[in-house]
Amino acid sequence: MQTIFLQAAPDGGMLPQLLMFGAIILVFYFFMIRPQQKKVRDQKKFRDELTKGMHVITIGGLHGRLIDVADDTVLVEVDKGIRLTFDKSAISMEATAKAQKV
């Protein structure tokens, strides 16, 4: 018994494959790369706008108030008289004053 395999003739050549590949790249860009770039931009903008007196949370989860802001470091007061120096990149987000009282 012999088996015969038939191969379909290409319908449109390489154009449909290239269009599909291009569409996959666009979807990948708009759903993965672009949002990540926006997040990085927003974090950089937030860190550039740090001011004294802000209540912040570090990437390690430490809550405190900014005492001093230098070019690339910040001084955070975590309790009365306890001050720690962090890189600006270690500041994750702003905490509300309401959350600090809890």
C-alpha positions in Angstrom: 0.0 0.0 0.0 1.4 3.4 -0.9 0.6 6.7 0.9 0.4 9.8 -1.1 0.8 13.2 0.6 -0.5 16.2 -1.3 0.7 19.7 -0.6 -1.6 22.6 -1.2 -0.5 25.2 -3.7 0.3 28.5 -2.1 -2.7 30.8 -2.4 -1.1 34.3 -2.2 2.6 33.6 -1.8 4.5 35.3 1.0 2.2 38.3 1.4 -0.3 36.8 3.8 2.4 35.4 5.9 4.2 38.7 6.1 1.0 40.5 7.0 0.2 38.0 9.8 3.8 38.3 11.1 3.5 42.1 11.0 0.1 42.0 12.8 1.6 39.8 15.6 4.5 42.3 16.0 2.0 45.2 16.3 -0.1 43.4 18.9 3.0 42.5 20.9 4.1 46.1 20.8 0.8 47.7 21.8 -0.1 45.1 24.5 3.3 44.5 26.1 6.1 46.9 25.2 4.3 50.2 25.1 2.5 49.8 28.5 5.8 48.8 30.1 7.5 51.9 28.7 4.7 54.1 30.0 5.0 52.6 33.4 8.8 53.3 33.4 8.2 56.9 32.3 5.6 57.4 35.0 7.9 56.0 37.7 10.7 58.3 36.6 8.4 61.3 36.6 7.2 60.4 40.1 10.8 60.1 41.4 11.8 63.4 39.9 8.8 65.1 41.6 9.6 63.9 45.1 9.4 66.7 47.7 10.1 67.0 51.4 7.2 66.0 53.6 5.7 63.4 51.3 4.7 60.1 52.8 6.2 57.3 50.7 6.6 53.6 50.5 9.9 52.0 49.5 10.1 48.9 47.2 10.8 46.9 50.3 7.5 48.0 51.9 9.0 50.5 54.4 6.6 53.5 55.1 8.0 56.9 56.0 8.2 60.6 55.4 10.7 62.3 53.2 13.0 64.6 55.2 15.5 65.5 52.5 15.7 65.0 48.8 19.1 65.1 47.0 20.0 64.4 43.4 19.9 60.6 43.7 19.2 59.9 47.3 16.5 60.6 49.8 16.4 60.7 53.6 13.3 59.0 55.0 12.1 59.3 58.6 10.4 56.0 59.5 9.8 56.8 63.2 10.6 59.7 65.5 14.3 60.2 65.2 14.9 57.2 63.0 16.1 58.3 59.6 17.3 56.2 56.8 19.0 57.1 53.5 17.7 55.4 50.3 18.4 55.8 46.6 15.6 57.5 44.8 15.1 54.3 42.8 14.1 52.5 46.0 11.0 54.7 46.4 8.0 52.9 45.0 4.9 55.0 45.6 3.4 57.8 47.6 1.4 56.8 50.6 -1.5 58.9 51.8 -1.2 60.7 55.1 -4.4 58.8 56.2 -2.7 55.5 55.7 0.3 56.6 57.7 -1.9 57.2 60.8 -3.2 53.6 60.9 
